[in-house]
Each structure stands twice: as structure tokens, then as C-alpha cells.
Amino acid sequence: MLKKTALGLVVTVVLLGAAHLVAQERGRGRPGPRQPTGGGPGPSSIESSPIPKTEAEKRILSILEDMDQNQRRGMMNVPLEDGRLLRLLTETVGAKHVVEIGTSNGYSAIWFCLGLRATGGKLTTHEIDPHRASLARENFKRAGVDQIVTLVEGNAHEEVMKLNDSIDILFLDADKPGYLDYLNKLVPLVRPGGLILAHNMNRPAPDPRYIKAITTNPDLETIFLNMHAAGVGVTLKKR
Ligand SMILES: C[S@@+](CC[C@H](N)C(=O)[O-])C[C@H]1O[C@@H](n2cnc3c(N)ncnc32)[C@H](O)[C@@H]1O
């Protein structure tokens, strides 16, 4: 009887230890089912972490993981699943030119770069805060993507007026009441079949004027993704 109880205890301890190790692996974002970031119920548990195909991709993913673990505080970065979405859309539309408003320390920008390396494209990203801009420059170098990024430092409401090149993807992630202004100024540069992505369509509460503009214009088709967390608006500029 005593032997059976002791054996039961040993089995329980071993099982608990194994469960703890699995939980640690998930937390580190290794391949395999993972926990979502950004709160809420999150995506399906069958999703795995990104699996690098090349050494360059491995380097970029390791910098992203480092930023995720060590630089998030005060940087207002998109959650991991939104970063993956940005990369996936970049490759899907074969984007040659992505324009981002709101660089912060470059986390979402580097997700775009993962896609842009494959499409042979480039990123123009805007940041008003000099400290965040300087961190972003460092991170672009560390990830080895600095050659495909132009970081424009200054007030994007003014700086975007200097853009002339056609845009395949426009990503809005800066001052929330400014989204409508960015949309009005840049939508003429977005190519037909291009996308306008907008972060924080769920929380913090988005500007209703922006929502109205992207959901009532017959030239645009909008869906909302990852609304269990911050939420991303995906708007197609129709052909
Ligand atoms: C939510 S954070 C961007 C996060 C970044 N996209 C990421 O996921 O890694 C918003 C950034 O926009 C910047 N910002 C706010 N107003 C701006 C403006 N008028 N022009 C340029 N950048 C601005 C802020 O300084 C801040 O770093």
C-alpha cells in the first residue's frame, strides 16, 4: 500500500515537471503550440511559432524575439500575431513599397522587412520621437534590414506630403485621431489592389471618423482581424 502511494507520488511529480517544461517552451516562442500575446482568448492553439527557412530569416526572428522579450515596455508594439499578419500580407500582395506611420523601436517594421526581403521591396517608416527612432535604427542594423528601410524622423502629418512613390501597403499605427488625415493624404498613392492596414481597431477605441471612411466608401473593402486583441483593419483599395 505504502509502495503504491510512493509510486503514485513519483509519477505525479514527473508529470508536473514535464508540464512545466512544456509551458516554458511555449512561453519562449519556440516551434510548437504557443500562447498568444496581447491578451484575450487569442488564436487557435494549433498555431506554431514562425519556423525560419534561411539563416537570414533566423537572425531576423531572433531579433524580433529579443525585442518581444526585452524591449516591449513603453514601445506600444503590435502583438506577435499582428506582426506575423503584416509579414504574411506583405508577401501575399508582393509588396514592393510599404509605408508605415509609427515606427516606435521598429518591431512591426522588422516584421514587414521579413516579407520585403522575399518580395525585393522596401519600407518607408515614420517616427516623431528621436529616442524611439534611434532604437529602431539600432534594431534594423541588428536584424540586417537597414538597407531596405528609410526611417523618416519628424511629424508624419507633414512628412508624408513629400512621398511620391506608389504604395502597396500603408500601415497606420501612430496618433489615433490622425488616422483619417493619413488616409486622406496617402490613399491617392496606394495602388489599386493595394492595402491600407490600421492598428488598434478594437482597443484603444478607434476614431469613428476613420471607421466610417473605410467602411462606407465604395472604392474600399474593409475587414477587421485579430479583434480578440488590439484589432487590425484590412482595407483593400479596389481595382
Ligand atoms: C503604437 S506606436 C508604433 C508601434 C510600432 N508600429 C510597432 O508595432 O512596433 C506609435 C508611434 O507613433 C509615433 N507617433 C505619434 N504621432 C506621430 C506623428 N505625428 N508622426 C510620427 N510618428 C508619430 C509615436 O512616437 C510612437 O512611437
The ligand as a MOL file (V3000), in Angstrom:
LIG
                    3D

  0  0  0     0  0            999 V3000
M  V30 BEGIN CTAB
M  V30 COUNTS 27 29 0 0 0
M  V30 BEGIN ATOM
M  V30 1 C 1.8960 52.4210 -31.3320 0
M  V30 2 S 3.4900 53.0920 -31.5570 0 CHG=1
M  V30 3 C 4.0570 52.2750 -33.0010 0
M  V30 4 C 4.3990 50.8410 -32.7550 0
M  V30 5 C 5.0870 50.1700 -33.9190 0
M  V30 6 N 4.2700 50.2450 -35.1200 0
M  V30 7 C 5.3500 48.7290 -33.5900 0
M  V30 8 O 4.3850 47.9410 -33.5990 0
M  V30 9 O 6.4900 48.3750 -33.3050 0 CHG=-1
M  V30 10 C 3.1110 54.6930 -32.1920 0
M  V30 11 C 4.3380 55.5100 -32.5310 0
M  V30 12 O 3.9010 56.6010 -33.3360 0
M  V30 13 C 4.6780 57.7280 -33.0320 0
M  V30 14 N 3.9500 58.9300 -33.4450 0
M  V30 15 C 2.8830 59.5290 -32.8390 0
M  V30 16 N 2.4990 60.6120 -33.5170 0
M  V30 17 C 3.3130 60.7090 -34.5950 0
M  V30 18 C 3.4080 61.6190 -35.6730 0
M  V30 19 N 2.5760 62.6530 -35.7870 0
M  V30 20 N 4.3660 61.4160 -36.5950 0
M  V30 21 C 5.2160 60.3500 -36.4970 0
M  V30 22 N 5.1730 59.4630 -35.5020 0
M  V30 23 C 4.2300 59.6290 -34.5640 0
M  V30 24 C 4.8930 57.6110 -31.5220 0
M  V30 25 O 6.0180 58.3510 -31.1100 0
M  V30 26 C 5.0350 56.1100 -31.3290 0
M  V30 27 O 6.3800 55.7020 -31.2940 0
M  V30 END ATOM
M  V30 BEGIN BOND
M  V30 1 1 1 2
M  V30 2 1 2 3
M  V30 3 1 2 10
M  V30 4 1 3 4
M  V30 5 1 4 5
M  V30 6 1 5 6
M  V30 7 1 5 7
M  V30 8 2 7 8
M  V30 9 1 7 9
M  V30 10 1 10 11
M  V30 11 1 11 12
M  V30 12 1 11 26
M  V30 13 1 12 13
M  V30 14 1 13 14
M  V30 15 1 13 24
M  V30 16 1 14 15
M  V30 17 1 14 23
M  V30 18 2 15 16
M  V30 19 1 16 17
M  V30 20 1 17 18
M  V30 21 2 17 23
M  V30 22 1 18 19
M  V30 23 2 18 20
M  V30 24 1 20 21
M  V30 25 2 21 22
M  V30 26 1 22 23
M  V30 27 1 24 25
M  V30 28 1 24 26
M  V30 29 1 26 27
M  V30 END BOND
M  V30 END CTAB
M  END
